[in-house]
Amino acid sequence: MEPPSASSGERSLDPLTSFTSIPLARHNLASLRSLVINPSTPISLVTSIFEALSRHLEHGPDSLLLLPALILLSELASRRPGLSHVVFDRVRSRLLSSESARVAAESLDAIALVAERDETLSSSLDGQFDSFFVSLCFDRSVSVRRWLLRNAERFGVRPHVLVTVFLGFTKDPYPCVREAALDGLVNLSKSSAFEDRGLVEGCYYRALELLGDVEDCVRCAAIRTVCDWGHILVAFMQGTEKKEQSDAIFIQLCSMVRDMSMEVRVEAFDALGKTQTVSLKNLLQSLSKKVLGSMKENRSVGQSTGPVELSASSVAGALVHGFEDEYYEVRRSVCHSMRRLCMISSEFSIGAISLLMDMLNDDSVIVRLEALETMHHMATCDHLNLEVMHMHMFLGALVDKNELVRAAIRKILKFVKLRDRELLKLSVNGLIKNLETYPQDEVDIFSVLFHVGQRHGNFVACFINEVFHEIEPSPNGKLSFDCARVAALLVLSISAPTFAEKNVGEIPQRVFSYAVTLLGRISHAVGDITSQNALFAYLTQGSSCMEDNISEFGQQILANMGKDGAASLASNQNDLDQFPLGEASSEHKKMYARKFWQPNEEPELTAKQLQIHDDITESLNGIFTKVKAVWPLVKAGFTNEVLKILRIYEEELKTLETKCTDSPALAFTLQYMRTLKFLASVWSYFHSTIGQCCRVVSQLDILLVKLERTLRDMKGRFTGLSKEDELYLLELTSVSLTLNLSKLMTGRGYIVNLKRLAAVLLQVECLQQEHGVEPSSFVCELKKSMPDIHSAAGGMFSLPHFLRKMLDAFSLKQFELLRTLRSLSAEITVPDNDSENPIHFIHGLPVGIQLEITLCNISRENRLWLEMTMGKELKQFIFLDLKLFGGSNDLKKGTYFATYYKTPKAVSFTLRVCIGVECFPEEIYAGMPSGGPKRELTYLSPEREVYFSAKSQKLT
């Protein structure tokens, strides 16, 4: 066989060919990388590659290829651990002989990457490059100095050297360098222990000076430094001196909450949230804009270097200003900082509760959730003292349009201690209103009512006696247990005696027999407290106590259960006797669930549907597992192979689709496959460190747009996902936005995408706090890197380094699709309209269109818009009021008459109509003009063409 020609690209590198005579060029480096990442490449060929790269480092004429060569060497060390020490020594020799500071910095970066993957090398770094690092920091290149300061801890420089360097560069003329130096001090305070009080004071007071810097980024970094080093300084002190220093730090931070920069104000409140100790008078003063008497008497704070005059006005109303700030980021920050401050003093908590209540009416969902999370912390610490004047605003959030807000309110009610019966009555009525407005919240509402009854048994007994007439059947024997209010009262009634047995005689015992009719619904809600078997035994025992004096209506209820029902009760009781209370087997739990929880209508059909769902879910879980296993191939650069595998899985899913049509789980998985195909294709542009500039940027733009659109469709078109799955979708969105940022690097698009990424991260944080879910490695790495990403526009070092770390941290997860998964869809038909039967119009005048609309799985929380498009860009939006459509949430139908106003001066035209739903709040803002949607739309229906023809006009 003839050897391949030199023009055959990657295949020209024959394993037997020596690299001695091959000059390194960009296409050669790309070919070399494919050999480096291939585990089957012979060791002799790998050695030749290493020698070729090493020679290029020493004598390479093209300086532009030095960085790719260094990256290839570091990747070679990671793929071939046996070469780590050789690569380390070779790059170190290049580093020490380098004349260019930029090349030296790149070499230092490569050395750090190699050492990070080899423990023996990382330990040998300690102090090895101290003098070289210091000399390199004094290079006149600003980008080099800034990058070195930000990455100083990666190079094993000793702490005392770092402190000296960082302190010196806080006086650099360039603000980005001063910021990097201050951030270096912050990181050093967390990773090293200092015993020299004078050194700590020097760092603290230098940061105090920079609180007045003219640059916003420097003041933000100075606030972080004052906070961290101030707390270290306080740890050296005792008694009165310690108290005064703590107050001084608190006052200094309060003085920054009125800064003109929004970012500085956010940092100030974040720092206040880390306060460890502070006097009560300062805390109370921060809640009042009027200077209190105790503060007027003492306006100076003593410090070790002498008294520093600090005006009481610095503290006066500091937190109030945060709550009134125009930016939601500041309001969110002050709500978060209140958690720590409320733990310091219960008296402060009493004053803060009114301010937090005002935040429940905030326009931002994130601020409302943060305020509620703070209240939850106060409730768990028994510092949440609710008054009647607070309840209207507090309970009003139970009918908030956002599901997370309603859930957060209910979470607080589980823990809060209500001091009187009036508060209990208001709370119960608020929960019942929540149930009537949002029936889908029933499970959580019943659980909250059960917890409330356990904690307030005496109040519940009195309240139930007052409203028991609402539970009793009507005089004609009609039962009203399907009523939301009656069902809620029954749950509350049976909950109180479980922990307050003295109330058993006070609550009418007929409620126990009434509650049996809701056994399935109640047991599902209180599954975290007791099993269904134990609950049934409890209800049976409670109802048996009233056999001798049962009322006429109660007799009628028991009679309605019939002989089969009585036999079922006896059978259940016999089964229960075989198990200890609350320890029934899983098989018995399933049996009781089928008897009391599953609907009676069409039981065979329901069982069939459940069986089909279980079979499909089992198949989909197998596919999810396979997809998760192929992701390492994407990281290794085998994109084409992965795309072929994903197409095979897609064909597998389409085969399943023939067995079960209209399956939401199947549709969701198909959409997920499309997302992964786009993600794998985009990943190849960023994973390859060689030849990246040679890619066609327009193709990458198209792929990123498609990736974002498919992710938006997954979030907008499907409901009923578990919270873990929702977090995973948000993580995928974060990956998409991060890759988009890496492509943009500079300009207005960079800032817009950075804001969108910050908004998605806030959503992730809220969900994690709400449900106690641990963040993934990628999310943790992304949060740590956000300050660097924010300032990395146009940088040459920071973003690639942090991008590599974030991409390495990301991995696929497995969806756990629930039976509650639903797919939102819509369908539009236009009666008697086609190209042969157009709608007549007069140009310049509005024209009406009759539309038959069908909506599936649409709830009142969804905001639907009818989009009418003529041509490519001329659009008109109409908001669809769901009250106009009859039916249930599962299926709504109706006739809608839409008006199109922009009729053209034409003989005929075609209009495309479709229905879209707005994306989730606080996510992606489209900024539509002229009364359209404020956020991007996810389209639920295919476009339908409507035909128009101009009506002839004759003069009379």
N, C-alpha and C positions, 0 to 999 in steps of 0.2 A: 504493500500500500504506500502511495506517495505521501510525503509529509504535507500538512496543510499549508496553504499559502500565507504569507505575512499579512495579507489584507483580510483575513477571515476573523479579525477581532480577537475575541477571547480565546478561541481555539488555537491561535498561533503560539500559545505558551505550552509547548510540548513538555511533558514531565522530564524528558532527558536533556532538555535544552538548558544550558547555563545562562544565567542572567548577567554574566560579566559584560557582554557586549551590547546589552539592550539599554538604550537611554530611557530614563523615566519620563513619561509624558502623562497627560491627564487620562487618555484612554488606556494606557498601560496600567496606571494606578487602579482604575476601575476593574480591569481584568485581574489584577493581583488580589484585590479584595475578595473576589468570588472564590479564588483559591484559598485565601486565608480562612474564610468562614466555612469552607467545606471540610467536614471532619475526615473525609476520605483522601485528602491530599497527602501524598507521601512526605515523610519527614525530610527526605533529601531535597525535595522541591521547596518545602517551607524554609529550610536552611538557606537555600539559594535566594529566596525572596528576602529573607532577613539581611543577607549580605548586600544585596542590591540596594535596599532601603538605607542601610548603614552607610554605604559609599555615597549615596545621594546626600545624606546629612553632612558629610564631611566635605564633599567636593561638588555638590550639585550646583549647576549654573543658574537654575531657575528658582529664585527665592519664593515665587508664588506657590510652588509645590512643596515647600517645607512643611507647612501645616498639614496637608493631606498625608504626607509621609510620616509625620509624627503620630498622627491619629491611627494610621495603619499599623505602626509599630506597637502602639498601646493595645490595639485590638488583637494583634498577633500574640501579645503577652497574655491577654485574657483567654484566648482560645487555646493557646499552648502554654500551660503553666510552667512547663520545664524551661521555657525560654525567658521567663519573667526577669530573672537576675541578669541575664545577658543583655536584654533590652534595656533594663534599668541602667546598667553601667554604660552602655553605648550612648544613650540619650543624655546621661549625666556628663559624659565627656564633651558632648556637643554643647551642653548648657554652659559649662565652665569656660569654653573657648569662644563663645559667641560674642560678637562685637555689637550686634543689634539688640537693644533692649526688648523689642517686640518679639524677635525670634527667641530670646532667652525666656521670655514669659511663656511663650508657646511650649518651649521645651520643659519648663517647670510644670506646666499643666499636664503634659504627657507623663512626666515622672510621677506626679500625684495620682493620676489615673491608674498607672501600673501598681503603685504602692497600695492603693485602696483595695485592690483585689488580691493582695498577697500580704498576709499578716507579718511574715518575717521581714518584709521590706518596709512595711509601715512603721514597725518598731525601730528600724535602723534610721528613720528620717529624723529622729529627735535631735535637734540642734545642729544637724549636718549642714543646713543651708542658711544659718542665721546671718552670717556676714554677707553672703551673696544676696539674700533677700533684702537686707537693709540698703545695700548699695544700689540694688535695682529699683527700690522705692523712690530714689532721688532722681530717677530719669525724668526728663522734661516732658515726656509724653503723658498727657492727662489720663488717657484711657488705660495706659499701662499701670500708672499709680493706683487708679481707682480699682482696677481688676485685682491687683496684688493685695490691696487692703481688704477687699471683699472675700478673698480666698486664702487669707494668711494662715488660717488654722489647718488647711490641708497640707501644708508643707513642713509640719513638725517644728515650727519655730517656737522657742521656749517662751513661756508667758511673760517673764520680766522684760524680754526684748520686745515683745508685742506691745506691752503697755507703753513703753517708751516711744515706739514708732507711732502708735495710735494717738497718743497725747500730742506728739509733735505735729502730726498732719491734721489735727483739728484746727490749725492756724493756716492751712493751705489756702491760697487765694481762690481756688476753684470750689464752688459749693458741693459738687458731686464728690469730690475727694474728702471734704470735711464730713459729709454725710456718711461716707464709707468708713472713715476713721471712728466716728461715734458708734456706728453699728458694730464695728469691731470690738469696741469697749463693752458693748452690751453682750455680745456673744462670749467674750472673755469672762465676764462676771458670772456667767452661767456654767462655764466649763472648768474654771480654776478657782482655787481658794487662796485668799490673800490675808496675811496676818499683819501687814504693815498698815496701821491706821493712817499714817501720813500719806501713803500712796492712795488709799481709798478716798481720802479727803481731796487730794489733788484731782482725781478723776471727777468726783462729784462737783466740785466748785468750777472746774473747767466747763462742765456741761451746763451749769447754771449760767455762766457767761453767754453761752451760745443760745440760750432761750430767747435772746434778743437779736439773733442773726436776721439779716434781711431776707434770706431765702427760706421758703416754706419747708423744703425737704430737710434743711439743716435743723430747723426748729423742731420738726417731728422727731428726728433722730436724737436731738438734745433732750426731749421729753422722756423718751425711752431710757436714755442714759441716766438722767436724774432719778427716775423711778428705781431702776435696778441698783445703781451704786448708792443711792440714798438709803435703801433698805440694808445694804451691807454695812454702811456707816452706822446705822441705828443699832445693829447687832453688837457693835463695839461698846455701846454706852449702857449706862445703868441709871435707874431712878429718874430724877427730875430732868436730867440732861437728855435722857432717851425720850421722854415725853415731849420736850420742847423741840427736839430734832424731828420727831414724827409729825408734829404740828407744822413745822417749817416746810417739810416736803409737801404736805397736804395743801398749804397755802400757796406755795410756788406753782403747783399743778393747777390749782383753781385760778390762778392769775392768767393761765393760758387758754381758758375755755371761752374767752371773748375774742380770740385771735381772728383776724380777717380771713384766714385760710380755713376752709372746711376740713382739709386733711389734718391740720394742726389741732383743731377742736376735737376731732375724733380721737387722735392720739392722747390728748389730755384726759378725756373721759375714760379711755381704755386704761390709762395709768392710774386714774383715781379708783378704778375697779380692782386694782391690786393692793390697795391700802391695807396695811396690817393692823396698825393701831393709830388712833387719833382721838383727841379729846371730844367729849360730847358737845361742848359749846361750839366748836368749829363745825361739827356735823349739822347741828341745828341751824347754824348761821347759813350754811349752804342751801337751806330750804327757804330762806327768807331774804327778800331783797332789802328789807329794812334792817339796818345794823342793830343788833340786840344790845341790851345794856351791858351784859357780861363782856362783850367784845369791845365796847367803847373804852372800858377801863384799861385794857392792855392791847396796845397796837404794835408792839415790837416782840420779836422772837429771838431769844438768845441762842447763839451758835458758838462753836468752839473757837472761831476766829473773831468773836465779838458780836454784839447785837446787830441784827439786820432789821431795818424798819420795814414791816410788811403791813400794809393798810388792811383793815377789816373789810373794806369794800372789795378786796380781791376774792374773799370767800362769800360775801353777801350774795345770795341768790345764784350761786354758780350752777347748781343742778337745775334750778328753774330755767335758766338761760338755755341749758341743753335741751330740756323738754320743749321749749318754744322755738328751737332752731328751725330754719326753713328747709334744711337738708335731712332726708330720712336717715342717712348714715350716721349723723350726729345724734339724732333721737334714739336710734337703735343702740348706739354706744352707751348713752347715759342710762338707758334701761338696763343694759347688761351690767354696768358698773354698780347699780343699786343692789345687786345680789350680795356682793361682799360687804357693802356699807350697812345694809340692813341686818347682817349677822353680827355686827359690832354692837348695836344698841337697839333694844326693843322700842325705846322712846323715839328714836329716829324713824323706825318703821312706821309708827303711828302717823307721823307727819308726812311720810313719803307716800302713803297709800293713796291720797287724793291726787297727787301728781301722776301716779301710775294709772289711776282710773281714767284720767283725761286721755291717756294714750290709747285707750280702747276705741276711741273714735278717730284714730289717726287714719289718714288716707292710705298709708303703706301697710300691707299685710305683714311684712317682716317686722315692723315696729310693734304692731299689735301682738304678734307672737312673742316677741322679746319681752314685752311688758308682762304678758301672762306667764311666761316662764319664770320671771322674777317673782311674781306673786306666788307661784308654786313653790319656789325655794323658801319664801317667807312662811308659807303654810306648813311646810315640813319642819321648819324651825319654831313653829308656834308663835310667829311674829306677825301673822296676818289677822288683824282685828277688823272685821267688817262691821260697818254701821248701816242703819237703814238708808241713810242718805247716799251710800255707795251702791246699794243693791240695784237700783234702776239701771245705772250705766253698766254695772258688772254683768247682770243677767241679760241685759240687752244684747250682749255679744253671743248669747246662745242661739240667736237667729241670724248670725252673721252669714254672709253668702259663702265664706271660705270654710271648708270642712275642717282644716287644721285649727282655725280659731275656735270653732265650736268644741272640738275635742280638747283643746287646752283649757277652756273654761270648765268643762266637766271634770277634767283631771284635778283641777284645784278644788272643786266641790267634794271630791273624794277625801281630801285631807283636811280641809278647813274645819275649824270648830265654831259652830254657830251658837251664840251666847243666849239666845232667847227663841221663843216659839214663833215670833213674828218673822225673824230671819229665816227660820226653817220653812214657814209657809210661803214666803216669797221665792225661796230657792226651788221648792217643789213645783210651784206654779210656773216658774221659769223653765224648768226641765220639761214639764208637760207641754208648754208652748213650743219648745224645741222639737218635741216628738210629733206634735201636730203639724208643724211646718216642714220638718225634714224626717219623714218616717224611716228613711234609710239609716238614721242614727239610733234606731231602737235598741240594738244590742248594748251599745255603750251607755245609753240613758238608763236602761234597766240596771246595769251594773252600778252606776253611780247612785241610783235610788237605794239599792241594796246596801251600799257602803254608808250612805247617809243615815239609813235606818239603824244600822249597827252602832253608829257613833252617837246617835241622839234618840235613844229608845223612849225616854219619858216624853219628849216633845212630840215624837211621832204618834204615840198612843193618844194624846190629847187631840192632835190634828185629825187623826183617822176617825175618832168619835164624832168630830164636827162634820165630816164630809161622808160619813158612812152611808147616808141616804142616797148618795150618788152611785154607790157600788151595788146596792140592793136592786134586784129585778123590779120592773114596773108592776103595778097591780094586776095587769093582765098576764103576768108571767113572762114577759119578753126580756130576754137577756141582752145586756149591752156590753159584754166583755170585749167585744171587738173595738169598742171605742178607745181611743188612745188614752184619754184621761182615766178611764176606769181601769185599764190595764196597768197604768203607771201607779195608781193608788193601791192596787192589789199587790204589786211588787213591794211597795213601801210598807204595806201592812204586815206582810209575812217576814220582813227583814228584821224588824225591831225585836221580836222575842228571841231571835237566835242568840243574842248576846245580852239581853235584858229580860231574864225569865220572869221577873216580877211584873212585867207588863202583859204577860199572857192573858191574865184575867181581865185586863183593861181593854184590850183590842177585841172587838167582836170576833168570835172564833169561826163564824160562818165564812170568813174570808179564806180560810184554809181550804175548804171544799170548793169555793169559787176559783181559787188559784190553781187547782188541779187542772182545770181546762186550759191553762196557759203554761203547763209544765215544760213543754219543749222549748218555748220561747224564753222562759225564765232561766231554765238550766243552761241554755246556750249562753246567756248573758253573764251568769255567775259561775262559769266553769272554773275560774281562778280561785274560787272560795270553796266550792263543794261539788260533788258529783251529782249526776241526775238521780242516781239511785238513792243517795242520802237525802236529797231534796224531796223526792217522792215519799220516802219514809217519814220525813218530818211533817209534810203536809197531811199524810194519812193519819199520823198520830194526833196532829192538831185538830183535824176535823172529827175524829172519833170521840173527842171529849164533849161534843155537843149533841150526841145522838138522842139524849133524853129530852132536851128542850129545843129541838130544832124547829125553825119557823116553817110556816106553810110554804113560803116561796123556796126555802132551802130544800124541803121535801120534794117540791116539783123539779128542782134542778137535779137531785139525785135520781129521781124517776126518769128524767130525760136521758140519763146515761144508759138505761136499759139493763137487761140481764147480762148481755155480753160485756157491758162496761163493768158491772159488779164483779163478774167472773174474772175480768182482766185485772181489777184492783186486787182481788184475792190472790190471783196468781203472782202478781208483782210483789205482794207482801210476803208470800212464801219464798219467792226468790231472794228477796232482800234479807230474809232471816238467815240465809246461808252465808252472808258476807258481813264483815264488820262495816259499820257506817262509814261511808266515804272510801271504801277499799274494794268496790265491785270490779269485776274483771272487764276487760275491754269488750268482750263478746256481749256481756249483759248491757253495757253502755250502748252498743250498736242496736241491740234489740229494743231497748226503751226509746232510743232515738227514732226508730222506725214506727213505733206505736204512737208516740206523742208529738213528734216534731214534724215528720214528713206530712204533706198535705194528703187529704183523703181522696181528692179528685184524681182520677186516672192514675192509680198507683202503678200499673204495669208500664205505662208510658214513661212515667218519671223514673222508674227503675231502669228502663231501657236507655233513657237519656244519660243517666248517671253512669251506666256501664260503658256507653260509647265514649263519654268524656274521660273515664278512667283509662280506657284502652288508648285513646289518642294521647292523653297526657303521658302515659308510659312510653309511647313511641317518641314523643317530643323530648322527653327527658333524656332518652338515649341519644338523640341528635344533639341536644345541648351539650352533653358530655363529650361527644366526638368533636364538636366545634371548639370547645374549650381546649381540647388536647392539641389542636393544630395551630394554635396561636403562637407557640414558640417558633414555628416555621416562618411566620410573618416577621418575627424579630430577627431571624437569621437571614432574611432577605429572599426567601423562596416564595415570592409573591405569586408568580404564575402558577406554581404547583398548588398553592392554597386556594386560588380562585377556581381551579379545576375541581378541587375537593368540595368547595362550597356549592358549585353548580350541581355536583352529584347529590348532595344533601337536598338541594332545592327540588331536583327531580323526585327524590324520595317523598318530599312533602306534597308535591303535586299528585303523587299516587295516592297518598292519604286523603287528599281533597276529594277524590272521586268517591271515597267511602262515606265521607261525612261533609256535606256542604254546609255553609254558613256556620262554621265553627270559629268562634273568636280566638281560641288558643292557636288554631292552625293559621289563621290570617295574621296573628301577631308574630308567630314564628317565621312565616314567610317574609314579613317586613323586616324582621331582625336579620335574616339572611342577606337581604339587600343591603342593609346597613353595614354588615360585616364586609361585604364585597367592596363597598365604597371605602370603608375604613382601611382595609388591607391595601387597596390601590393607592390611597393617599399616603399611607405609612411608608411605602417604598420611596416616596420622594424625600422623606425626612430621615429615614434610617440610613440611607447611603450617604456617607460622609465624603465620597469622592464624586466629582463630576456633577454636583448638585446644580451648578449654574447652567449646565448644558441642557437641563430639562426644559420642556415647553411649559411655560408658566400658565398659559391659557388653559391647558388641559388640567392642571392642578386646580385652578379656579373653578372649573366646571365640576370636578370631583368633590371639592369642598362644599359647593352649593348643594349638590345632590345629597351628600352625607348629612348636611344640616336639615334638609327638607325631610328626609326619611326619618330622622330622629324626631323632628317636630310632629310628623304624622303618628309615630308610635306613642308619643305622649298625649296628643290631642284626640286620636281616634279610638283609644282604648281606655276603659275605666275598670275599676275593681282589682287593680294590681296590688300586691302586697307592698308594704312600705320598703322592704328590702329591694324589691324590683324597681320601685320608683327611684330609690337612691342610685341604683345601678344605671338607670336611664339618664339621670342627671350627671352621673360620672362620665358616661359616654359623650354627653353634650359638652362637658368640660374638656374632654380629650379633643373633640372637634374644634372647639374655640381656641384651645392651646396651639393646635397645629396651624390654625388660621393666623394666630398672632405671630408664629414663627415665620410665616411666609411674608406677612406685611412688614414687620420690623419698624416701620416709621409711618408717619402721616396720620390723617384724620381717621382712616379705617382702623389703625392700630388702637387708638383711644376708644373708639366705639366698641370694638371687640373686647377690649380690656374691661370696660364697664359691664358688658354682657357677661363676661366670665365671672366678675365679682358678684353679680346678681345671682348667677347659678350657684356659686359657692355659698352664698347666704342661704339659699333654699336648702342646700345640702346640710348646712349646719343646723338649720331649724328642724329639719326632719330627724337628724341624728339626736338632737337634744330631746325632741318630743318622744321618740320611741326607744331611746337608749341604745342606738346602734353604733358600733365602733366604726370610725372612718377607715377607708381602705388606704393602702400604702401610697397609691397615686394621689389621693385627695390630701393626705398629710404632706406629701412632698410639694404638691401644688400650693398649698396654703403657706408653707415656709418660703416658697420661691416667689410669691406674689410681689413683695417689695422690689425684688431684683428684676422681675419681668416688667414692672411698672416703669422702671428707670433704664431698661435695657435697649430702648429704641436707638438704633444707630450704633450700639456697642459692638465690639468685635470679639469679646471673650465671654461675658457673663451668660448671655442667652443660650449659646450652643452648649455650654457646660450644664446649665440647669435643665435645658431641654433633654439632654441625654439622660440625666438622672430621672426625670419625670417619665420619659418613655420606657425606661427600664423598669420603673416601678409599676407600670400599668399591666394588668392581666385581665383576661375575660373571666366572667363569673357565670353561674348557671341560674337561669330563671326558675322560679317555683310558681308556676301558673295556678291560680286559685279557681275554684268553680264560680266565683263571683265575677270573673273577667267578662266584660261586655264590649262589643264593638259598636261604636257610634256610626250611623249611616243615615243617608237621606236620599230621596228619589223625587225627581220633578218630572211631571208630564204636562204637556200643553194640549188641551183637547182641540181637535179639529184644526190643527195647524201643521202645515208642511209647505214645501216649495210650490205646490199647486193650489194651496188654500192659505195664502198669507193673511196677516192682520193688516187692515187698511189704516193709514195714518195720514195726517196733514203736517208737512214739515214746519218745524218751529213750535208745534203744539204738543203737549203731553199725550201719550197713548197708553191705554190700559191693557194689561196682559193677565188673562186668567190662568192660574197655575194650580195644578193638583199636587199637593206636597204630602209626602209620607216620611215620618221621622221615626227612627228606631233607637231605643235606649237613650233618649235625650231627656235630661232632667232640667229642673228650673235653674240650676246653677250655670248651665251652658248658655253662652251668648252667641246666637246664630245670626248670620248675615246672609242676605241674598245679594250676590254679586252679578251685575249685568255689565257685559263688556262688548263694545263695538270696536272692531279693528284690533290693534295691538295694545293700546294704552288707555283709551277712553273708557273709564269705568264709572259706574254708579252703584252705591251701596244702599240697601234698605235693611233696617233692623227688624228681625222677625220676633214678634211677641208670642211666646208659647201659649199664652192664654187663648189665642185665637184657634188653637188646634184641640180637637177633642181626643179622648182616649187616655191611656195610662202612659207611664214613663217608657214602658216597653214598646208601645206602638201608638203613635199619634198621626192622625190624618186630618186634612182640611183643605178647603179651597181658599186660595189667597189671590187677591187682585193687586198686582204690582203696577206701579206707574213709572214709565220711562220718560224722562223730561228732555233728553238731548237728541231729539229726532233730527236727522240731518236733511240737508237740501239734496235729496237724491230720489231717484225713481223707486228704488228698493234698497233694503239693507237687511243684514242678518245680525241678530243679537244672541250672544252666548250667555246663558244663565246657569248658575250653580250655587250651592249652599256651602258655607264654611263656618267653622266654629273658632272663636278667639282662643289664642294660646293662654296658658295659665298666667295669673297676675305676677308682677315683679319679674317677668322673664325677658321677653323680646318685644320691644316697642317698635311698631312700624311707623308711627307718626302720620297716619292717614289724614289728609285734609278733608275739608267739606263734609264733616259729620260722619265719616266712615269709621271703621274699627280702629281702635288705638293700638292694637297689637296685631301681629302676624296671624293669618288665618290658616287653619288646617281644613282642607276641602273634604266634605263628607259625601258629595254626590258627583257623578260625572257631569260634564258640561252638556247642556241641552240647547240646541239651536232653535231660535224663534225667528220666523220669517215675516217680513213686513213689505208691504207694497203701498206706494203713494196713491192716495185717492185723488182722482181727477177733479179739478175745480173749474166750474163754468161761471162766467159772468152773467148776471141776469139783467 
